[in-house]
Amino acid sequence: SAGELVRLVLQQQERRVLEYRRFEEGFARFLGAPDAEGYPALVADATAAFATISACVREAAARLAATMAAGDNGGGSGGDGGS
């Protein structure tokens, strides 16, 4: 449903924040190091993580657009709510 897709996007945004924090911490360590050892791996890991998150968000956005186009806005049809 649309609500589930929105929750998925919010979860991915939380992942994005955590990954960015991890990158910032690694970058701060790099700034204190005498050479760039470990920096290429840090950038590669961060890039891969952000690419995965972005792909998930793009997929959710496409599914949400299709859901909305089909007229299912996640409001339900008077059922028991699934709980």
N, CA, C and O atoms as a GROMACS GRO file, in nm:
protein
  332
    1SER      N    1   0.083  -0.119   0.000
    1SER     CA    2   0.000   0.000   0.000
    1SER      C    3   0.088   0.125   0.000
    1SER      O    4   0.209   0.118   0.022
    2ALA      N    5   0.027   0.235  -0.024
    2ALA     CA    6   0.100   0.362  -0.026
    2ALA      C    7   0.166   0.390   0.108
    2ALA      O    8   0.279   0.437   0.113
    3GLY      N    9   0.097   0.360   0.216
    3GLY     CA   10   0.154   0.383   0.349
    3GLY      C   11   0.278   0.300   0.373
    3GLY      O   12   0.375   0.349   0.431
    4GLU      N   13   0.276   0.175   0.328
    4GLU     CA   14   0.394   0.088   0.343
    4GLU      C   15   0.512   0.142   0.262
    4GLU      O   16   0.626   0.138   0.308
    5LEU      N   17   0.484   0.192   0.144
    5LEU     CA   18   0.590   0.247   0.060
    5LEU      C   19   0.650   0.373   0.121
    5LEU      O   20   0.771   0.394   0.115
    6VAL      N   21   0.566   0.456   0.179
    6VAL     CA   22   0.616   0.577   0.245
    6VAL      C   23   0.703   0.538   0.365
    6VAL      O   24   0.808   0.598   0.387
    7ARG      N   25   0.660   0.438   0.441
    7ARG     CA   26   0.741   0.391   0.554
    7ARG      C   27   0.876   0.337   0.506
    7ARG      O   28   0.978   0.360   0.570
    8LEU      N   29   0.874   0.266   0.394
    8LEU     CA   30   0.998   0.214   0.337
    8LEU      C   31   1.094   0.329   0.302
    8LEU      O   32   1.214   0.321   0.331
    9VAL      N   33   1.042   0.433   0.240
    9VAL     CA   34   1.126   0.549   0.206
    9VAL      C   35   1.182   0.613   0.332
    9VAL      O   36   1.299   0.651   0.334
   10LEU      N   37   1.101   0.627   0.435
   10LEU     CA   38   1.150   0.686   0.560
   10LEU      C   39   1.258   0.599   0.624
   10LEU      O   40   1.355   0.652   0.678
   11GLN      N   41   1.243   0.468   0.617
   11GLN     CA   42   1.347   0.378   0.668
   11GLN      C   43   1.477   0.395   0.590
   11GLN      O   44   1.586   0.394   0.649
   12GLN      N   45   1.465   0.411   0.460
   12GLN     CA   46   1.585   0.430   0.378
   12GLN      C   47   1.651   0.564   0.410
   12GLN      O   48   1.774   0.574   0.407
   13GLN      N   49   1.571   0.665   0.440
   13GLN     CA   50   1.628   0.793   0.478
   13GLN      C   51   1.705   0.780   0.609
   13GLN      O   52   1.811   0.840   0.626
   14GLU      N   53   1.653   0.700   0.702
   14GLU     CA   54   1.725   0.676   0.828
   14GLU      C   55   1.857   0.605   0.799
   14GLU      O   56   1.960   0.637   0.860
   15ARG      N   57   1.855   0.509   0.708
   15ARG     CA   58   1.980   0.441   0.668
   15ARG      C   59   2.079   0.540   0.608
   15ARG      O   60   2.199   0.534   0.635
   16ARG      N   61   2.026   0.631   0.526
   16ARG     CA   62   2.112   0.730   0.462
   16ARG      C   63   2.180   0.818   0.568
   16ARG      O   64   2.299   0.848   0.556
   17VAL      N   65   2.106   0.858   0.669
   17VAL     CA   66   2.163   0.940   0.777
   17VAL      C   67   2.273   0.863   0.849
   17VAL      O   68   2.380   0.918   0.876
   18LEU      N   69   2.249   0.735   0.880
   18LEU     CA   70   2.350   0.655   0.948
   18LEU      C   71   2.475   0.636   0.862
   18LEU      O   72   2.587   0.645   0.912
   19GLU      N   73   2.456   0.611   0.734
   19GLU     CA   74   2.570   0.595   0.644
   19GLU      C   75   2.650   0.724   0.633
   19GLU      O   76   2.774   0.722   0.630
   20TYR      N   77   2.580   0.835   0.626
   20TYR     CA   78   2.650   0.962   0.616
   20TYR      C   79   2.730   0.989   0.743
   20TYR      O   80   2.843   1.038   0.738
   21ARG      N   81   2.671   0.958   0.857
   21ARG     CA   82   2.742   0.975   0.985
   21ARG      C   83   2.867   0.887   0.988
   21ARG      O   84   2.973   0.930   1.033
   22ARG      N   85   2.854   0.763   0.941
   22ARG     CA   86   2.968   0.672   0.936
   22ARG      C   87   3.077   0.728   0.845
   22ARG      O   88   3.195   0.722   0.877
   23PHE      N   89   3.035   0.784   0.731
   23PHE     CA   90   3.133   0.844   0.640
   23PHE      C   91   3.201   0.964   0.705
   23PHE      O   92   3.323   0.978   0.696
   24GLU      N   93   3.124   1.050   0.770
   24GLU     CA   94   3.182   1.167   0.835
   24GLU      C   95   3.286   1.127   0.941
   24GLU      O   96   3.392   1.188   0.950
   25GLU      N   97   3.254   1.025   1.019
   25GLU     CA   98   3.348   0.978   1.121
   25GLU      C   99   3.476   0.925   1.056
   25GLU      O  100   3.586   0.953   1.104
   26GLY      N  101   3.461   0.849   0.949
   26GLY     CA  102   3.578   0.798   0.878
   26GLY      C  103   3.659   0.911   0.816
   26GLY      O  104   3.782   0.906   0.816
   27PHE      N  105   3.592   1.010   0.764
   27PHE     CA  106   3.662   1.123   0.704
   27PHE      C  107   3.738   1.201   0.810
   27PHE      O  108   3.850   1.246   0.786
   28ALA      N  109   3.678   1.217   0.928
   28ALA     CA  110   3.747   1.286   1.038
   28ALA      C  111   3.873   1.210   1.077
   28ALA      O  112   3.977   1.271   1.104
   29ARG      N  113   3.866   1.076   1.079
   29ARG     CA  114   3.985   0.995   1.108
   29ARG      C  115   4.090   1.015   1.000
   29ARG      O  116   4.209   1.026   1.029
   30PHE      N  117   4.044   1.020   0.875
   30PHE     CA  118   4.136   1.041   0.763
   30PHE      C  119   4.209   1.174   0.776
   30PHE      O  120   4.330   1.181   0.750
   31LEU      N  121   4.138   1.279   0.816
   31LEU     CA  122   4.201   1.410   0.829
   31LEU      C  123   4.312   1.410   0.933
   31LEU      O  124   4.406   1.489   0.923
   32GLY      N  125   4.302   1.323   1.033
   32GLY     CA  126   4.405   1.315   1.136
   32GLY      C  127   4.517   1.220   1.102
   32GLY      O  128   4.614   1.208   1.178
   33ALA      N  129   4.506   1.150   0.988
   33ALA     CA  130   4.608   1.052   0.951
   33ALA      C  131   4.715   1.118   0.863
   33ALA      O  132   4.686   1.214   0.792
   34PRO      N  133   4.837   1.066   0.870
   34PRO     CA  134   4.945   1.125   0.790
   34PRO      C  135   4.935   1.093   0.640
   34PRO      O  136   4.998   1.161   0.559
   35ASP      N  137   4.857   0.994   0.604
   35ASP     CA  138   4.842   0.961   0.461
   35ASP      C  139   4.698   0.925   0.433
   35ASP      O  140   4.613   0.932   0.523
   36ALA      N  141   4.668   0.886   0.314
   36ALA     CA  142   4.530   0.857   0.273
   36ALA      C  143   4.493   0.711   0.290
   36ALA      O  144   4.396   0.664   0.229
   37GLU      N  145   4.567   0.639   0.371
   37GLU     CA  146   4.539   0.497   0.389
   37GLU      C  147   4.396   0.478   0.441
   37GLU      O  148   4.355   0.542   0.538
   38GLY      N  149   4.323   0.394   0.377
   38GLY     CA  150   4.186   0.364   0.417
   38GLY      C  151   4.082   0.454   0.354
   38GLY      O  152   3.964   0.420   0.351
   39TYR      N  153   4.122   0.568   0.302
   39TYR     CA  154   4.024   0.662   0.246
   39TYR      C  155   3.957   0.607   0.121
   39TYR      O  156   3.834   0.617   0.110
   40PRO      N  157   4.031   0.550   0.027
   40PRO     CA  158   3.963   0.495  -0.091
   40PRO      C  159   3.857   0.389  -0.055
   40PRO      O  160   3.750   0.385  -0.116
   41ALA      N  161   3.887   0.305   0.042
   41ALA     CA  162   3.789   0.204   0.084
   41ALA      C  163   3.669   0.269   0.150
   41ALA      O  164   3.555   0.227   0.128
   42LEU      N  165   3.692   0.373   0.230
   42LEU     CA  166   3.582   0.446   0.293
   42LEU      C  167   3.489   0.505   0.188
   42LEU      O  168   3.367   0.493   0.199
   43VAL      N  169   3.546   0.568   0.087
   43VAL     CA  170   3.466   0.628  -0.020
   43VAL      C  171   3.392   0.520  -0.098
   43VAL      O  172   3.274   0.537  -0.131
   44ALA      N  173   3.460   0.411  -0.128
   44ALA     CA  174   3.395   0.302  -0.203
   44ALA      C  175   3.278   0.243  -0.125
   44ALA      O  176   3.172   0.218  -0.182
   45ASP      N  177   3.297   0.221   0.005
   45ASP     CA  178   3.189   0.167   0.088
   45ASP      C  179   3.071   0.263   0.094
   45ASP      O  180   2.956   0.223   0.080
   46ALA      N  181   3.101   0.391   0.116
   46ALA     CA  182   2.994   0.491   0.126
   46ALA      C  183   2.919   0.502  -0.007
   46ALA      O  184   2.796   0.509  -0.009
   47THR      N  185   2.993   0.503  -0.117
   47THR     CA  186   2.930   0.512  -0.248
   47THR      C  187   2.838   0.393  -0.274
   47THR      O  188   2.727   0.410  -0.324
   48ALA      N  189   2.885   0.274  -0.240
   48ALA     CA  190   2.803   0.153  -0.260
   48ALA      C  191   2.678   0.157  -0.172
   48ALA      O  192   2.569   0.122  -0.218
   49ALA      N  193   2.693   0.200  -0.047
   49ALA     CA  194   2.578   0.206   0.044
   49ALA      C  195   2.476   0.308  -0.007
   49ALA      O  196   2.356   0.279  -0.009
   50PHE      N  197   2.523   0.427  -0.048
   50PHE     CA  198   2.430   0.528  -0.097
   50PHE      C  199   2.363   0.484  -0.227
   50PHE      O  200   2.246   0.515  -0.249
   51ALA      N  201   2.434   0.412  -0.312
   51ALA     CA  202   2.375   0.362  -0.437
   51ALA      C  203   2.263   0.263  -0.407
   51ALA      O  204   2.158   0.266  -0.471
   52THR      N  205   2.286   0.175  -0.310
   52THR     CA  206   2.184   0.078  -0.272
   52THR      C  207   2.061   0.147  -0.215
   52THR      O  208   1.948   0.114  -0.250
   53ILE      N  209   2.084   0.242  -0.127
   53ILE     CA  210   1.973   0.316  -0.067
   53ILE      C  211   1.895   0.392  -0.174
   53ILE      O  212   1.772   0.388  -0.177
   54SER      N  213   1.966   0.460  -0.262
   54SER     CA  214   1.900   0.537  -0.368
   54SER      C  215   1.819   0.448  -0.460
   54SER      O  216   1.708   0.484  -0.500
   55ALA      N  217   1.872   0.331  -0.494
   55ALA     CA  218   1.798   0.238  -0.579
   55ALA      C  219   1.669   0.194  -0.512
   55ALA      O  220   1.564   0.183  -0.576
   56CYS      N  221   1.676   0.168  -0.382
   56CYS     CA  222   1.557   0.127  -0.307
   56CYS      C  223   1.453   0.239  -0.305
   56CYS      O  224   1.334   0.214  -0.323
   57VAL      N  225   1.499   0.362  -0.284
   57VAL     CA  226   1.406   0.475  -0.281
   57VAL      C  227   1.344   0.497  -0.419
   57VAL      O  228   1.224   0.523  -0.429
   58ARG      N  229   1.424   0.487  -0.525
   58ARG     CA  230   1.370   0.503  -0.660
   58ARG      C  231   1.265   0.395  -0.690
   58ARG      O  232   1.162   0.424  -0.751
   59GLU      N  233   1.293   0.272  -0.649
   59GLU     CA  234   1.197   0.164  -0.671
   59GLU      C  235   1.068   0.190  -0.594
   59GLU      O  236   0.959   0.172  -0.647
   60ALA      N  237   1.081   0.233  -0.469
   60ALA     CA  238   0.963   0.263  -0.388
   60ALA      C  239   0.884   0.378  -0.450
   60ALA      O  240   0.761   0.374  -0.452
   61ALA      N  241   0.953   0.480  -0.501
   61ALA     CA  242   0.885   0.593  -0.564
   61ALA      C  243   0.808   0.548  -0.688
   61ALA      O  244   0.695   0.592  -0.711
   62ALA      N  245   0.868   0.461  -0.766
   62ALA     CA  246   0.800   0.410  -0.885
   62ALA      C  247   0.677   0.328  -0.847
   62ALA      O  248   0.571   0.339  -0.908
   63ARG      N  249   0.694   0.244  -0.743
   63ARG     CA  250   0.579   0.164  -0.697
   63ARG      C  251   0.470   0.253  -0.641
   63ARG      O  252   0.352   0.228  -0.662
   64LEU      N  253   0.509   0.358  -0.568
   64LEU     CA  254   0.411   0.451  -0.512
   64LEU      C  255   0.336   0.523  -0.624
   64LEU      O  256   0.214   0.539  -0.617
   65ALA      N  257   0.408   0.566  -0.726
   65ALA     CA  258   0.343   0.632  -0.840
   65ALA      C  259   0.243   0.538  -0.906
   65ALA      O  260   0.133   0.579  -0.942
   66ALA      N  261   0.282   0.412  -0.924
   66ALA     CA  262   0.191   0.314  -0.985
   66ALA      C  263   0.070   0.289  -0.896
   66ALA      O  264  -0.042   0.276  -0.945
   67THR      N  265   0.094   0.283  -0.765
   67THR     CA  266  -0.016   0.261  -0.670
   67THR      C  267  -0.114   0.377  -0.675
   67THR      O  268  -0.236   0.358  -0.679
   68MET      N  269  -0.059   0.498  -0.674
   68MET     CA  270  -0.145   0.617  -0.677
   68MET      C  271  -0.220   0.626  -0.810
   68MET      O  272  -0.337   0.664  -0.812
   69ALA      N  273  -0.155   0.591  -0.921
   69ALA     CA  274  -0.220   0.593  -1.050
   69ALA      C  275  -0.335   0.493  -1.056
   69ALA      O  276  -0.434   0.514  -1.126
   70ALA      N  277  -0.319   0.382  -0.983
   70ALA     CA  278  -0.423   0.279  -0.980
   70ALA      C  279  -0.537   0.316  -0.885
   70ALA      O  280  -0.639   0.248  -0.880
   71GLY      N  281  -0.519   0.425  -0.810
   71GLY     CA  282  -0.625   0.471  -0.722
   71GLY      C  283  -0.619   0.415  -0.583
   71GLY      O  284  -0.713   0.436  -0.506
   72ASP      N  285  -0.512   0.343  -0.546
   72ASP     CA  286  -0.499   0.287  -0.411
   72ASP      C  287  -0.407   0.379  -0.331
   72ASP      O  288  -0.285   0.374  -0.345
   73ASN      N  289  -0.468   0.464  -0.247
   73ASN     CA  290  -0.388   0.557  -0.170
   73ASN      C  291  -0.357   0.505  -0.031
   73ASN      O  292  -0.309   0.581   0.053
   74GLY      N  293  -0.384   0.379  -0.006
   74GLY     CA  294  -0.350   0.318   0.124
   74GLY      C  295  -0.453   0.347   0.231
   74GLY      O  296  -0.432   0.311   0.347
   75GLY      N  297  -0.561   0.409   0.195
   75GLY     CA  298  -0.663   0.444   0.295
   75GLY      C  299  -0.748   0.327   0.337
   75GLY      O  300  -0.821   0.335   0.436
   76GLY      N  301  -0.739   0.219   0.264
   76GLY     CA  302  -0.819   0.101   0.300
   76GLY      C  303  -0.959   0.110   0.245
   76GLY      O  304  -1.000   0.213   0.192
   77SER      N  305  -1.032   0.000   0.257
   77SER     CA  306  -1.168  -0.004   0.205
   77SER      C  307  -1.265  -0.050   0.311
   77SER      O  308  -1.364  -0.119   0.282
   78GLY      N  309  -1.235  -0.011   0.437
   78GLY     CA  310  -1.328  -0.048   0.544
   78GLY      C  311  -1.302  -0.182   0.603
   78GLY      O  312  -1.387  -0.234   0.675
   79GLY      N  313  -1.186  -0.243   0.575
   79GLY     CA  314  -1.153  -0.374   0.629
   79GLY      C  315  -1.114  -0.363   0.774
   79GLY      O  316  -1.135  -0.260   0.838
   80ASP      N  317  -1.055  -0.471   0.828
   80ASP     CA  318  -1.020  -0.474   0.969
   80ASP      C  319  -0.887  -0.408   0.998
   80ASP      O  320  -0.845  -0.406   1.114
   81GLY      N  321  -0.817  -0.354   0.898
   81GLY     CA  322  -0.690  -0.287   0.919
   81GLY      C  323  -0.572  -0.378   0.925
   81GLY      O  324  -0.458  -0.331   0.937
   82GLY      N  325  -0.595  -0.508   0.918
   82GLY     CA  326  -0.488  -0.604   0.915
   82GLY      C  327  -0.423  -0.631   1.048
   82GLY      O  328  -0.318  -0.695   1.052
   83SER      N  329  -0.480  -0.584   1.158
   83SER     CA  330  -0.418  -0.608   1.290
   83SER      C  331  -0.493  -0.712   1.363
   83SER      O  332  -0.458  -0.747   1.475
   0.00000   0.00000   0.00000
